[in-house]
Amino acid sequence: MKPEELRELSDDQLKEKINDLKETIFRLRFKLSLGETSALKNYREAKKDLARVKTILRERQLNIR
C-alpha cells in the first residue's frame, strides 16, 4: 500500500490494518517454514506495509506533518 492511501484512513482503520498485517505475516512465516519460496515476496511486502502503518500512526501521535 502507498503511504498516501494509508494517510486517508482513520486511526481505528489503521489499527485494524495492523492486526490484519500481523496475521498475514504470521501465516506467511509459517508457509516459509514449510518451504514455499513463493511466499517470500509477499512476506517482505507485508512487513514493509506494517512498518508504514506504524510510522503513520506514530506521526499522528506526535502531531508531525
N, C-alpha and C positions, 0 to 999 in steps of 0.2 A: 504494500500500500504506500501511496505517496504521502508525505507529510502534510500537504495541503488538504488532502481528503480527511486525514485524521484530525486536523485542527478544526474542521467543521463539526465534529462530533462533540456531544456534551461529556462532562466528566463521568457520568454514570455509564454512558455508552463506551467510553474508553476503558473503564474498569471492567466492564463486561468483555470487551475485546481482549484485555489482558488475561482473563480467565480462559477464554477460548484459545488463545495462543499458547498458554501454558499446557492445556490439554493436548493440543496439536503437537507441541514439542515432545510431550511425553510419549505419545503414540508413535511419532516418527523415530524417536530414540529407540523404542522397542523394535521397530522394523529394522533399523540399522544393526541392532544387536543380532537379529536373525539373518543378517547378511544381504538385505535388499539394498543394493547400491543406488537404486533409482530414487530412494528417499532422501539422499544426501542433499540434493539441491533444495528440496522443499524444507528440509531441516534448517539449512543455513538461512533461507529467506524468512522462515518463521521466527528465528532468533533475532534477525535484524528488525523485523516488524515489531517484535516485543520491545526491543530497545527503543525504537522510535516512539511507541505509545508511552512508555515510561518517561521518556525525555519530555514529551509534550505535557504530560501530567505534572511533572516537576517544574516545568516552566510556568505553568499556571499557578502552582503553589507559591512560587517566588515572585509572581507577577512580572515576569520578563516577557517582553515582546517588543 
